[in-house]
Amino acid sequence: MKKTLAIILLVLCCLIAPAQDSIPLRSTKSYIIVKEGEKDLAFMQERSRQAGLDLGIEVLANRIPTNSKLVSPQPSKHLLKQGRLQLQLPMNETQDEFAVYHSELFNQPAHINVLQVEDELITYRTTETTGNINLFYHCVRGAFGTKKSAHPKDAIVYRLWDTPERTLLPDLELQDQMVQQEAKRLAKTSYPLLVFNDLKSYAYNEYGDIAIGHFLDTMHKYNPDKLLQADLLTPTAWHYLSRVNESQLWTASMRTKIVETLTEKQAFYRKTQMPWMIGNFQILLADKNRKATTMEEMEWFLSKAAAYDAGFGLIFDPETMKRHGLTNDMLNTINIWETLRLAGAFSEEQKELFKDPYENWHIGKAEDSSYLLYPQYISRGFYCNFKDDGWQWNSPYPGRFALRIAVEGKGSISELELRTPNGILYFPCTVKAGQYLVFDFDGTAYVTDANFNTMEEILPQGVSLLDEGPSEVSFKCKMKKEKEKQPEVTLRYITRGKPETIVP
């Protein structure tokens, strides 16, 4: 019977797959990821327009919270089951340890470890295998508001599917009902993009890829004008998806590990005639474990998207937008890079250069309607010891340079002076721990907080340039301790090569 139903579903998916001219437009336009129930939606829409991006809402239409009426007081018969176990001995209403006959089910990962015995749900913390027996310890009886009950020997125990969000999953019948309800709701929204970041979970039931096709067909039926995006490509998904984004979150470590993988993935998706997105990039605020995202980091990522002619998801929540001092600059810069990418303004030679994981790039506006593309060099951090701070800076490009001086720890520094073979720069200011001194290519300087919000504008004194190649550089400042602890000071310099003109 089940095989017959699977065949019928497969035939239906093939018959109802949308005609080519009714498939949502395939696109690689980038987007800002919006969470369900976003309170600042109007603010996010305004900011997405500023960046020239879509708003994409993440959709999980098959999650059942543990406080749902489908879970308690009487669990639905349609909760998705990984498989059957069997009680070894009778179990009374109160015991929190019991045994079942061993099963390969325990090789499957779980997050909240939920078992169903008749109308009772039980969670367990640990399990141990002894011969052909599995023992459960630290059990919670009557979990999630279900009723504790006694159960006879050999009673059937179901292990339920759960998710990293600590929710349960439905079987196909219940999933179809939930998906239809969610698809109808989404049809009333103005989001242009629906993002399915766990497409495989719709196939955990026994119908596999057929169930994925069934899910996507329902979403397409009620949202024919929306882009549909998923994190993997399957045979049935191909007919419905606008593009694929595997949702890889880009980090600094990817500078050295990702290029070969990206080239292989791009070739695969081109072969399947499916637009491919390069992953996700997150704009972060500073906290005790990390620094705020810089413009240089963001442009490095944007150059990689341009290299592979691929869009991306931007994780930039409203709180971060409001508190990050570079928000406007970042959104405007994203707009420039994406406008040029989508217009096909970058040459194949430029795209190949962008693929180099060690190279950095900057785009600025020219006086006319064109843009200037600069190769950009960003140095490593140079640490100040407040004694004989002298280093050899080695730049591939001569001329003006920018500085990023970070102060951490405790205390402050003041009266900063940087000396190169071509002049002296003096900054008459105080920079406290948790702040930056930012000196830009146009000669402006300012003190910012840890999130690059300007706290004080500085008028630098003097002029200084760097030579191409090595330059002997020295730095000095006055240091003030706090509670016998001194500040930790790191300097980075940035130089730029000759620009190329880019016409949209």
C-alpha positions as CSV (number, residue, x, y, z in Angstrom):
1,M,0.0,0.0,0.0
2,K,2.8,2.4,0.9
3,K,4.7,1.7,-2.2
4,T,1.5,2.3,-4.2
5,L,1.0,5.6,-2.5
6,A,4.6,6.6,-3.2
7,I,4.2,5.8,-6.9
8,I,1.0,7.8,-7.0
9,L,2.7,10.8,-5.4
10,L,5.6,10.6,-7.8
11,V,3.3,10.6,-10.8
12,L,1.3,13.5,-9.3
13,C,4.5,15.5,-8.8
14,C,5.5,15.0,-12.4
15,L,2.0,15.9,-13.6
16,I,1.6,19.0,-11.5
17,A,5.2,20.3,-11.9
18,P,4.8,23.8,-13.2
19,A,5.2,24.5,-16.9
20,Q,8.5,26.2,-17.8
21,D,6.9,29.6,-18.3
22,S,5.2,29.4,-14.9
23,I,8.3,28.7,-12.9
24,P,9.4,31.6,-10.7
25,L,12.0,33.7,-12.4
26,R,15.5,32.3,-11.7
27,S,17.7,35.0,-10.2
28,T,20.9,35.6,-8.3
29,K,19.9,38.9,-6.7
30,S,21.2,39.1,-3.2
31,Y,18.9,39.5,-0.2
32,I,18.7,40.4,3.5
33,I,17.5,37.5,5.7
34,V,14.5,38.4,7.8
35,K,13.3,36.3,10.7
36,E,9.6,35.5,11.2
37,G,7.8,38.1,13.3
38,E,10.3,40.9,12.6
39,K,9.1,44.0,14.4
40,D,11.1,46.5,12.4
41,L,9.9,45.4,9.0
42,A,9.4,48.9,7.6
43,F,12.9,49.8,8.7
44,M,14.3,46.6,7.1
45,Q,12.4,47.3,3.8
46,E,13.9,50.8,3.7
47,R,17.4,49.5,4.4
48,S,17.1,46.7,1.8
49,R,16.1,49.2,-0.8
50,Q,19.2,51.3,0.1
51,A,21.4,48.3,-0.5
52,G,19.5,47.2,-3.6
53,L,18.6,43.9,-2.1
54,D,15.5,41.8,-1.7
55,L,14.0,40.7,1.7
56,G,14.0,37.0,2.1
57,I,12.0,35.3,4.9
58,E,13.1,32.0,6.3
59,V,10.4,29.4,6.1
60,L,10.1,26.3,8.3
61,A,6.7,24.9,7.6
62,N,7.1,21.5,9.3
63,R,8.2,22.4,12.8
64,I,6.0,21.4,15.7
65,P,6.8,23.1,19.0
66,T,6.7,21.0,22.1
67,N,4.0,23.2,23.5
68,S,1.7,22.6,20.5
69,K,-1.7,21.1,20.7
70,L,-0.3,18.4,18.5
71,V,2.0,17.3,21.3
72,S,-0.1,17.7,24.5
73,P,-2.1,16.7,26.3
74,Q,-2.5,13.9,23.8
75,P,0.2,13.5,21.2
76,S,-0.9,13.3,17.6
77,K,-0.6,10.0,15.8
78,H,1.0,11.9,13.0
79,L,4.2,12.9,14.8
80,L,7.1,11.7,12.6
81,K,8.7,8.5,13.9
82,Q,12.2,7.4,13.3
83,G,11.3,3.8,14.0
84,R,9.9,1.2,16.5
85,L,11.5,0.0,19.7
86,Q,10.1,-2.5,22.2
87,L,9.9,-2.5,26.0
88,Q,11.9,-5.3,27.6
89,L,10.0,-5.3,30.9
90,P,6.7,-3.7,32.1
91,M,7.0,0.0,33.2
92,N,5.1,1.7,35.9
93,E,4.0,5.3,36.0
94,T,6.9,6.7,38.0
95,Q,10.1,4.9,37.1
96,D,12.7,7.1,35.4
97,E,14.9,4.2,34.1
98,F,13.8,1.5,31.7
99,A,15.1,-0.8,28.9
100,V,14.3,-1.6,25.3
101,Y,15.7,-4.0,22.9
102,H,18.6,-2.5,21.0
103,S,18.1,-0.9,17.6
104,E,20.2,0.9,15.0
105,L,17.9,3.9,15.6
106,F,20.4,4.9,18.3
107,N,23.0,5.6,15.6
108,Q,20.7,8.5,14.4
109,P,21.4,11.9,16.0
110,A,18.8,13.6,18.2
111,H,18.5,16.9,20.1
112,I,15.8,16.5,22.7
113,N,15.5,12.6,22.8
114,V,11.8,12.1,22.7
115,L,10.1,8.7,22.9
116,Q,6.4,8.0,22.5
117,V,4.7,5.0,24.3
118,E,1.0,5.0,23.5
119,D,-0.2,8.5,24.5
120,E,2.8,9.3,26.8
121,L,5.9,11.2,25.7
122,I,9.1,10.5,27.5
123,T,12.5,12.3,27.2
124,Y,15.8,10.8,28.3
125,R,19.2,12.3,29.0
126,T,21.5,9.3,28.6
127,T,21.4,5.8,27.1
128,E,23.7,2.9,27.4
129,T,24.0,-0.3,25.3
130,T,24.5,-3.7,27.1
131,G,24.4,-6.6,24.7
132,N,21.1,-6.4,22.9
133,I,19.5,-4.0,25.4
134,N,19.5,-0.2,25.5
135,L,19.0,1.3,29.0
136,F,17.6,4.8,29.4
137,Y,18.5,7.0,32.3
138,H,17.4,10.3,33.8
139,C,14.0,10.1,32.0
140,V,11.2,12.7,32.2
141,R,7.9,10.9,32.3
142,G,4.8,12.6,30.9
143,A,7.0,15.1,29.0
144,F,5.5,18.3,27.6
145,G,2.3,17.9,29.5
146,T,1.3,14.4,28.4
147,K,-0.1,11.9,30.9
148,K,2.1,9.4,32.8
149,S,0.9,5.9,32.3
150,A,2.0,2.3,33.0
151,H,3.0,0.2,30.0
152,P,3.1,-3.5,29.6
153,K,6.1,-5.7,28.5
154,D,6.8,-5.6,24.8
155,A,4.8,-2.3,24.4
156,I,5.8,-0.4,21.2
157,V,8.1,2.6,21.9
158,Y,8.5,5.0,19.0
159,R,11.6,7.2,18.7
160,L,10.4,10.6,17.4
161,W,12.3,12.9,14.9
162,D,13.4,16.1,16.5
163,T,15.3,19.2,15.2
164,P,18.1,21.5,16.3
165,E,15.4,24.1,17.1
166,R,14.1,21.6,19.7
167,T,10.9,20.9,17.8
168,L,9.3,17.8,16.5
169,L,8.4,16.9,12.9
170,P,5.2,15.7,11.2
171,D,4.5,12.7,9.0
172,L,3.6,13.3,5.4
173,E,-0.1,13.6,6.0
174,L,0.3,16.2,8.8
175,Q,3.1,17.9,6.9
176,D,0.9,18.5,3.9
177,Q,-1.7,20.2,6.1
178,M,0.9,22.4,7.8
179,V,2.5,23.3,4.5
180,Q,-0.7,24.3,2.9
181,Q,-1.7,26.5,5.9
182,E,1.7,28.2,5.8
183,A,1.7,28.6,2.0
184,K,-1.7,30.4,2.2
185,R,-0.4,32.7,5.0
186,L,2.8,33.6,3.0
187,A,0.7,34.4,0.0
188,K,-0.7,37.4,1.9
189,T,2.8,38.8,2.6
190,S,4.9,41.1,0.4
191,Y,8.2,39.2,0.8
192,P,9.6,38.5,-2.8
193,L,11.7,35.6,-1.6
194,L,10.9,32.4,0.4
195,V,14.0,30.8,1.9
196,F,14.0,27.0,2.7
197,N,17.1,26.4,4.8
198,D,16.3,22.8,5.8
199,L,14.8,21.4,2.7
200,K,16.0,17.8,3.5
201,S,13.8,17.7,6.6
202,Y,10.7,17.6,4.4
203,A,12.1,14.2,3.2
204,Y,12.6,12.6,6.6
205,N,9.4,10.6,6.1
206,E,9.4,7.4,4.0
207,Y,8.6,9.3,0.7
208,G,11.9,11.1,0.5
209,D,12.4,13.4,-2.5
210,I,8.8,12.9,-3.5
211,A,7.7,14.6,-0.3
212,I,10.1,17.5,-1.1
213,G,8.4,17.9,-4.5
214,H,5.0,17.8,-2.8
215,F,6.1,20.6,-0.4
216,L,7.5,22.8,-3.1
217,D,4.5,22.3,-5.3
218,T,2.2,23.6,-2.6
219,M,4.5,26.6,-1.9
220,H,4.6,27.4,-5.6
221,K,0.8,27.0,-6.1
222,Y,0.0,29.6,-3.5
223,N,3.0,31.9,-4.2
224,P,3.6,31.7,-8.0
225,D,5.2,35.2,-8.1
226,K,7.7,34.7,-5.4
227,L,11.2,33.4,-5.7
228,L,11.7,30.0,-4.0
229,Q,15.2,29.3,-2.7
230,A,16.5,26.2,-0.9
231,D,19.8,24.9,0.5
232,L,20.1,21.9,-1.7
233,L,19.0,20.7,-5.2
234,T,17.0,17.5,-5.7
235,P,15.4,16.0,-8.8
236,T,11.9,17.1,-7.8
237,A,13.1,20.5,-6.5
238,W,14.6,21.6,-9.8
239,H,11.2,22.4,-11.3
240,Y,10.3,24.8,-8.5
241,L,13.4,26.5,-7.2
242,S,14.6,30.0,-8.4
243,R,18.1,29.3,-7.1
244,V,20.1,27.4,-4.5
245,N,22.0,28.9,-1.5
246,E,23.7,26.3,0.7
247,S,23.8,28.9,3.4
248,Q,27.5,28.6,4.2
249,L,28.4,31.3,6.6
250,W,31.6,33.1,5.5
251,T,34.3,33.5,8.1
252,A,37.9,34.7,8.1
253,S,39.1,31.1,7.9
254,M,37.5,30.7,4.5
255,R,40.2,32.9,2.9
256,T,42.4,29.9,2.5
257,K,40.0,27.0,2.3
258,I,37.1,27.9,0.0
259,V,38.3,28.8,-3.5
260,E,38.7,25.3,-4.9
261,T,35.3,24.2,-3.4
262,L,33.6,27.3,-4.8
263,T,34.9,26.6,-8.3
264,E,33.6,23.0,-8.1
265,K,30.2,24.1,-6.9
266,Q,29.9,26.7,-9.6
267,A,30.6,24.2,-12.3
268,F,28.0,21.8,-10.8
269,Y,25.2,24.3,-10.7
270,R,26.0,25.6,-14.2
271,K,25.7,22.1,-15.4
272,T,22.3,21.7,-13.8
273,Q,21.2,25.1,-15.2
274,M,20.4,26.3,-11.7
275,P,21.5,29.7,-10.4
276,W,23.8,29.4,-7.4
277,M,24.3,31.7,-4.4
278,I,27.6,31.9,-2.7
279,G,26.4,31.6,0.9
280,N,25.7,34.1,3.8
281,F,27.7,37.0,5.2
282,Q,26.9,38.4,8.7
283,I,27.5,41.9,9.9
284,L,28.4,41.7,13.6
285,L,28.7,44.1,16.5
286,A,31.6,44.0,18.9
287,D,31.4,42.0,22.1
288,K,33.8,40.4,24.5
289,N,34.6,37.6,22.0
290,R,34.8,39.4,18.7
291,K,35.3,42.7,16.9
292,A,32.7,44.5,14.9
293,T,32.7,43.8,11.1
294,T,34.8,46.1,9.1
295,M,34.3,47.6,5.7
296,E,37.4,45.8,4.5
297,E,36.1,42.4,5.5
298,M,32.7,43.1,3.8
299,E,34.3,44.2,0.5
300,W,36.5,41.1,0.6
301,F,33.4,39.0,0.6
302,L,31.7,41.1,-2.0
303,S,34.6,40.6,-4.3
304,K,34.2,36.8,-4.0
305,A,30.5,37.1,-4.9
306,A,31.5,39.1,-7.9
307,A,34.2,36.6,-8.8
308,Y,31.7,33.7,-9.1
309,D,28.8,35.9,-10.3
310,A,26.8,34.7,-7.4
311,G,24.3,36.4,-5.0
312,F,24.3,35.9,-1.3
313,G,22.3,36.2,1.9
314,L,23.1,39.1,4.2
315,I,22.5,38.6,7.9
316,F,22.1,42.2,9.2
317,D,19.5,42.4,11.9
318,P,17.8,45.7,12.8
319,E,19.7,46.1,16.1
320,T,23.0,45.7,14.4
321,M,22.0,48.2,11.7
322,K,21.1,50.8,14.3
323,R,24.2,50.4,16.4
324,H,26.9,49.8,13.8
325,G,28.6,53.1,12.8
326,L,29.3,52.0,9.2
327,T,25.7,50.8,8.3
328,N,25.1,53.5,5.7
329,D,28.5,53.1,4.1
330,M,28.1,49.3,4.1
331,L,24.6,49.4,2.5
332,N,25.7,51.9,-0.1
333,T,28.8,49.8,-0.9
334,I,26.8,46.6,-1.2
335,N,24.5,48.4,-3.7
336,I,27.5,49.4,-5.8
337,W,29.1,46.0,-5.9
338,E,25.8,44.2,-6.6
339,T,24.7,46.7,-9.2
340,L,27.9,46.2,-11.1
341,R,27.8,42.4,-10.7
342,L,24.2,42.1,-12.0
343,A,25.0,44.4,-14.9
344,G,27.9,42.2,-16.0
345,A,30.3,45.1,-15.5
346,F,33.3,43.1,-14.3
347,S,35.5,41.5,-17.0
348,E,36.4,37.8,-16.9
349,E,40.0,38.9,-16.1
350,Q,38.8,40.9,-13.1
351,K,36.7,38.0,-11.9
352,E,39.7,35.7,-11.9
353,L,41.7,38.3,-9.9
354,F,38.8,38.5,-7.4
355,K,39.1,34.7,-6.8
356,D,42.5,35.1,-5.1
357,P,41.7,34.5,-1.4
358,Y,44.5,36.8,-0.3
359,E,43.6,39.8,-2.4
360,N,41.4,42.7,-1.3
361,W,39.5,45.3,-3.3
362,H,37.7,48.6,-2.9
363,I,35.2,50.3,-5.2
364,G,34.5,54.0,-5.0
365,K,32.6,56.4,-7.2
366,A,34.3,58.5,-9.9
367,E,33.3,62.0,-10.7
368,D,31.0,60.9,-13.5
369,S,28.6,57.9,-13.5
370,S,31.4,55.4,-13.5
371,Y,33.2,53.7,-10.6
372,L,36.9,53.1,-9.6
373,L,38.1,49.6,-8.7
374,Y,41.2,49.7,-6.5
375,P,43.4,46.7,-5.5
376,Q,43.8,47.1,-1.8
377,Y,46.5,45.8,0.6
378,I,45.6,45.3,4.3
379,S,48.5,44.7,6.6
380,R,48.7,42.4,9.6
381,G,48.4,43.8,13.0
382,F,51.5,45.5,14.5
383,Y,51.6,45.5,18.3
384,C,52.8,48.5,20.4
385,N,55.1,47.8,23.4
386,F,55.4,51.5,24.3
387,K,59.2,51.3,24.3
388,D,60.9,51.2,20.9
389,D,58.0,50.7,18.5
390,G,59.6,50.5,15.1
391,W,58.6,48.2,12.3
392,Q,59.3,47.5,8.7
393,W,56.1,48.0,6.8
394,N,56.1,46.4,3.3
395,S,53.5,47.8,0.9
396,P,53.0,46.7,-2.7
397,Y,51.6,50.2,-3.5
398,P,53.2,53.6,-2.9
399,G,51.5,56.8,-1.8
400,R,48.7,57.6,0.6
401,F,47.7,55.1,3.3
402,A,45.0,54.6,5.8
403,L,45.3,53.6,9.5
404,R,43.2,51.5,11.9
405,I,44.6,51.8,15.4
406,A,42.7,49.7,18.0
407,V,43.0,50.1,21.7
408,E,41.9,47.3,24.0
409,G,42.5,46.2,27.6
410,K,42.5,49.1,30.1
411,G,43.6,52.7,30.1
412,S,44.2,55.0,27.1
413,I,46.8,56.5,24.7
414,S,47.2,60.1,23.6
415,E,49.4,62.3,21.4
416,L,49.9,59.6,18.7
417,E,52.7,60.1,16.3
418,L,53.6,57.9,13.3
419,R,56.9,58.5,11.4
420,T,57.7,57.2,8.0
421,P,60.7,58.0,5.7
422,N,58.3,60.5,3.9
423,G,56.9,62.5,6.8
424,I,55.3,62.5,10.2
425,L,51.6,62.2,11.2
426,Y,50.5,63.5,14.5
427,F,47.0,62.9,16.0
428,P,46.2,65.3,18.9
429,C,43.6,63.1,20.7
430,T,43.0,60.5,23.3
431,V,41.9,57.0,22.4
432,K,40.5,54.9,25.3
433,A,40.3,51.1,25.6
434,G,37.5,49.9,23.4
435,Q,38.0,52.6,20.8
436,Y,39.6,53.0,17.4
437,L,41.6,55.8,15.8
438,V,40.6,55.7,12.1
439,F,42.6,57.6,9.5
440,D,41.3,57.5,6.0
441,F,42.8,58.0,2.5
442,D,41.2,61.4,2.2
443,G,43.1,62.7,5.2
444,T,40.2,62.7,7.7
445,A,40.6,61.1,11.1
446,Y,38.2,60.4,13.9
447,V,38.0,58.4,17.2
448,T,35.2,55.8,17.2
449,D,33.7,53.3,19.6
450,A,34.1,49.6,19.2
451,N,31.3,49.6,16.6
452,F,32.9,52.4,14.5
453,N,30.4,55.1,15.7
454,T,32.2,58.5,15.5
455,M,32.9,60.0,18.9
456,E,35.3,62.8,17.9
457,E,36.6,64.2,14.7
458,I,40.4,64.8,14.6
459,L,42.4,67.2,12.6
460,P,45.7,65.3,11.8
461,Q,48.9,67.3,11.6
462,G,51.5,66.6,9.0
463,V,51.6,64.6,5.8
464,S,53.1,61.2,5.3
465,L,53.4,58.7,2.5
466,L,54.6,55.1,2.1
467,D,57.1,53.9,-0.5
468,E,56.5,50.8,-2.6
469,G,58.3,47.9,-0.8
470,P,59.8,48.2,2.7
471,S,59.6,51.3,4.8
472,E,61.0,51.9,8.3
473,V,58.2,53.1,10.4
474,S,58.1,54.2,14.1
475,F,55.2,54.9,16.4
476,K,55.0,56.6,19.8
477,C,52.3,57.9,22.1
478,K,51.6,58.7,25.7
479,M,50.2,55.7,27.6
480,K,47.9,55.9,30.7
481,K,47.3,52.9,32.8
482,E,44.0,52.0,34.6
483,K,44.1,50.0,37.8
484,E,47.7,49.1,37.1
485,K,46.7,47.6,33.7
486,Q,47.9,49.1,30.5
487,P,46.2,49.3,27.1
488,E,46.9,46.9,24.3
489,V,47.5,48.8,21.0
490,T,47.4,47.3,17.5
491,L,48.1,49.2,14.3
492,R,47.1,48.2,10.7
493,Y,47.8,50.1,7.6
494,I,46.0,49.9,4.2
495,T,47.3,51.0,0.8
496,R,45.7,51.0,-2.6
497,G,47.0,50.6,-6.1
498,K,46.0,52.4,-9.3
499,P,42.3,52.0,-10.0
500,E,40.5,50.7,-13.1
501,T,37.4,52.4,-14.3
502,I,34.2,50.3,-14.2
503,V,31.2,51.4,-16.2
504,P,27.8,49.9,-15.3
